[in-house]
Amino acid sequence: MSYRKEVFRSLSMVSQLGMSVMVPVFMCVFIGVMIDKHFGTSTLLVFLILGIGAGVRNAYILAMKVLNENVKEKEDADRKKREEREHACIKQED
């Protein structure tokens, strides 16, 4: 059961990661194209770099969140096992 949970979690992280990187890039390119058409300037490259930077930032935040959740779950599982061993030792002493 745990394996299946981790597979679905990994698939959801990959899809979230892709969306959190691609959406800012496409939005900034779209805004850059609109500004270029309206004002006759050449700002597409600036907005593309801005979108890539935003996408990298979003990916970093998402990855750190998932890593912190994994560490917390592992610590909780270790703490639960340790408590179960302590309870088993106390029962044996009685």
Secondary structure as UniProt FT lines:
FT   HELIX           2..39
FT   HELIX           44..93
//
